[in-house]
Structure formats: C-alpha cells, structure tokens
Amino acid sequence: MAKTFFRPQRFLRRTQFLLFPLTAAYLMAGSLLLLQRSRLVLQQGFRRTSSNQAPPVADALLSAGNTESKPMQRSHLTPKLLESMESLHGPTPDQKHGPKWLMSRNSELRQLRRRWFLRFINEQESMQAPGAKVLKHTAPNKGTYIGCFADDSRERILKGAVFYDLRKMTISHCQEACAERAYTYAGLEYGAECYCGNRLPLTMAKQEECNNECKGEKGTICGGVNRLSVYRVEEPRAASKRRQNIIYRGCFRVPENLTNTLPASLIHSNLTVEMCSEFCSRKEFPLAVIGGLECHCGFPTARFRLHNSSDRALCRTNVSSSPQVPIKEDYRSVYQTPVQDTRCTDRIFLPTKSKAFVALSSFPGAGNTWARHLIEHATGIYTGSYYFDGTLYNKGFKGEKDHWRSRRTICVKTHESGKKEIEMFDSAILLIRNPYKSLIAEFNRKCAGHLGYATDRNWKSKEWPEFVTSYASWWASHVLDWLKYGKQLLVIHYEDLKHSLLPKLKEMVAFLNMTVTEDRLFCVENNQDGNFKRSGSRQKGFEPFTQEMKDLIDKNIMTVDKALRERNFTGLPQEYLPR
C-alpha cells in the first residue's frame, strides 16, 4: 500500500524540481526569438531604403513609444515590421485580463523593453547609416561658429566663466551667458558644459570629434570628449550687457608704482567708464581703475586690497586732465568689470584618495553651499555631498555627482546628525548660523528654491508654525549631536565668516591640511558671493515669529550656547542671544 502512494509522490517531486529550469529555458528561448525577429525586420527595413535615405524603422518605433512625435507613414512599413511593432506595443485593450496591479506592472515592463529596443535600434542606425542623422553647429540668429578645438581640463583657455546643465544646455543659452559677462567666445563641451573667454583655444581638432548632442536642443552639437564647439558671441547683445554689469567698487588710494600692480593700461582723451571697462574685459581683468585720462586693469592684490574706500569726492577733485601732470594724492575710481577673477576658478578632484574623511556639517539654511563655494575656490579641490542636488551641479559643484564616500573631495556636505552618521567621519567643520536666519532661509528654499522667496501666503499658512516647531528643535539637536559624537571639530559661526572672511577661511583651509596662496585668497574675496546668493533681503510687512515661536527658539539657543562652552568652544555670538 505504501509503495502505491510513494511512486506518485516521487513523480511529483521530480516534476517540481524540473519545473524551474524548464520555465527558465522557455523564457530564454522566447527572448532570443524576439531579438532574432527584431534584427531580421531591421535588416529588411535597411535593404528597402535607398543609400541616401535614413531607414524609417527608428522613426516608426519612436512614434510608437512617444505620443508627441510625428505620425507614422505606414506606406513605408512592411507586414513583418508591423507585426514586430505590435509585439512591442503589447496586447490590445480587449486582450488585457487580470487585476489592475498586474496590468500596470506588465505595462511598465513593456515600456522598459520598448526603451531598450529603441536604444538598440538607434545604435544600429548610427553604425549602419552614418549619414542619416545630420547634427547642426549653428543656432538661428546667434553668434558665429568658429570650429572644433581641443580642450585641456588642467589648463583651460576658456575659463572666464563656467556653467553646467545636464538637461537644458543649448548653444543659445551658453552664448547668452557668456555675452552677459562680456566675453567674446563661448565654448560647449560634453553636451552640457559651457565655458567663456576672450581668447581662442590653441589647438584645432577634427570636426567629427565634436559629436555630442546638446542636452537641451536635439540635432545640434555641443562639443565632445575634451573637445569644444566654439562660437563668437553676438556683439550687439554682448555690448548692451556689458554696460549693465559694471559695478562701482569705490574710491581708493592706489600704490605709487601703479603699472606694477595693474599691468594693463589705456590712455584716451575721451575716456569713459564703459570704454575702460570694455578694454579691461577684453584683457580678462576683473578691475577697471580710472583716473583722469588713464585706465588701468588688474586684480586685487596685497598691495591693492580694496578694503578701505575713501570719500568719492577725492576721486573727482584729485584728478589731472593730463597724464604728464602728477596727481597730488593718487585716488582712483575702481569698477568691477563683468568678467570673473579667474585666479581661483580652476578646481579638480583629489588625484589620490584622502586619508582623512572630513564633513562640512550644518543645519539646513546655515550657509553650507556658500561655505563650499569658498572652500573650493580657496583650495582648488571640489567638495562632495551626502546628497545629490542637480541645481548645485549645474552651477559648478561637480562633487555633487561624485559618490560621497569616494574620498576624492576635500570635504563632504551633510545635514545628518545621528550617532552612526557622525562617527563615519574622521573630523568635521561644524557651521552654525543664527536659528532665526536659518529657519527663514530654509523655509524660503523649500517654498521657492535656492534663490527664491516664500510668498506672504506661505508665511501666513499653517505650514510655517509647523515648520518652526519641528525645525527649531532640530537646529539644537544637530549641534548637540556633533558636539557629543564628533571626533575632531572646528566650529565656525556663519556670522563670523561673513564679517572676517579671510581670517576664518584661512582657519578652515588649515583645518583641511591645505595651503593657499595670498593671491588665491584675494580672488576668493573678489568672488565671495558665488551663484546662490539671494538678491537682497525681501522685507515682510509682518513679524513671522510669534512669541511662542521665540520662546522655543530662545530656549534652544541657550542650550546650545551652554553646550559649546562646556566643550571649550567659543559660545554663540551675542546677536544670537534672546531678543
């Protein structure tokens, strides 16, 4: 009797064991058959097209995958091609059966398969029909295309201003950005990077080496791998922008031997501010210094710091109408030209992995992005981030795309405050800002992005008191956790960094075991604002903090101040204390 039941049981076990490999083999055979049929259809489509005409397969399939594309021309399609496309589309609505979640999942899988197949089609098209896709080096009503040039990332010629945009970079966008800053040439690279300058690169490259399509403009070329598509920007627009971007820095007493400090000069009988600024911009100098008929160009240096300006009247009265007549007291008017001080703009990743894993930690809204800008320009090394912010990457923070544990960056931005997250780092720069200002800055960012402002409606909504209740306690716990678990800390107060930029920046650079030249520090000071400074302080017609909010924030301020002093750090600045 036992043997009677044992034989069916053994058969069922063997069947179950064989079921999985048989199913896998069946699926693999089906996939290979689909791929073989797709290749066959593709080859037939290519044979039926003329040598001067692009095959219609890719266009047809793109139309199947994208409802916004042009309608298909079915007169070009063979029955087998239509059959293949129907297999890509999946079953018709009357053929679909099963629960909604299963139908949705099947739809996602079909979309993934379709995208993979379209990528395969495009690769085959580029290999078998190289003349089918014509990319343009021009944009309508824009500057003149000069050519394709080799680029050296270690010693760039076009380095006056740099922009990135992984999604929307176009030829026009790059040209306008360079023209606005009074640069003559705009160069595009890797399909997403824009470089500006007033001198052409030295080495021409083959035209076909500039082959990367612009990320934001299909059918146009934006350079290649270490290759620049260079344009001369449109002159009328550039000239109008130049006048708008000249900034008066003040009236300063200049050194005795002015030509040694400011190397480029111009003498003109009808000298104007615009004329001097344009001359200095062409020479790629950020300062235009005017006195009488003389125009001098240069950089801020130890001999010409631009720290203490004088009464503007001194520059009007102590000016000679002739360069041969000496000026009693040499005061000159100083203007900031539209071009950028480039002595500190070159940045790289660390060539070897850093031995110390350093955090740049702060509460959100405490100026972490600004501190990263200062550190990168002072050290010449990119900073990293625990997060990925595409907006920051597009503005030049290339470390955003690098893995935060790569150790190729000088330090890593983080807002985390847990024990585990803190103990991962060997040391940290702890950046602290007045919680009232931090809360406002972070709320603005949440409502309107890095450079925008929250509206009155946002401030008066229930979201604002909930935000303060939650984030005020986080401001305190963030500092307390880093004081408790941090291994080696340098505490920097945002307000001290603003008031004493160079001394505090030197302190931060020394903590990072880096040395920096004085000229580079002056360059940082000249470019200290960066790309993420909100324009002005928008005044609100009401007090955003209620008395209940102030009581909560002031209590946290006192707690943090006490904890800092217990760890032998300087307490919070006086302006933080209860108001």
Secondary structure, DSSP 8 states (H G I E B T S, - for coil): -HHHHHHHHHHHHHHHHHHHHHHHHHHHHHHHHHHHHHHHHHHHHHHTS-TTS--SHHHHHHHHH-TTS----GGG--HHHHHHHHHHH-S-GGG--S-HHHHHHHHHHHHHHHHHHHHHHHHHHHHH-TTS---BS--TT--EEEEEEE--TTS-SS-SEEEE-TTT--HHHHHHHHHHTT-SEEEEETTTEEEEESS--S-B--GGG---B-TTSTTBB--BTTEEEEEE--HHHHHHHHHHT-EEEEEEE--SSHHHHS-EEEE-TT--HHHHHHHHHHTT-SEEEEETTEEEEE--BTTB---S-B-HHHHHHS--SSTTS--SS-EEEEEE-SS---TT---B--SS--SS-EEEEE-TTSSHHHHHHHHHHHHSB--EESS--HHHHHTT-GGGGS-TTSS-SS-EEE---SHHHHHT-SEEEEEE--HHHHHHHHHHHHHH-SS----HHHHHSTHHHHHHHHHHHHHHHHHHHHHHH-SSEEEEEHHHHHHSHHHHHHHHHHHTT----HHHHHHHHHTTT-S---SS----SS-SS-HHHHHHHHHHHHHHHHHHHHTT-----GGGS--
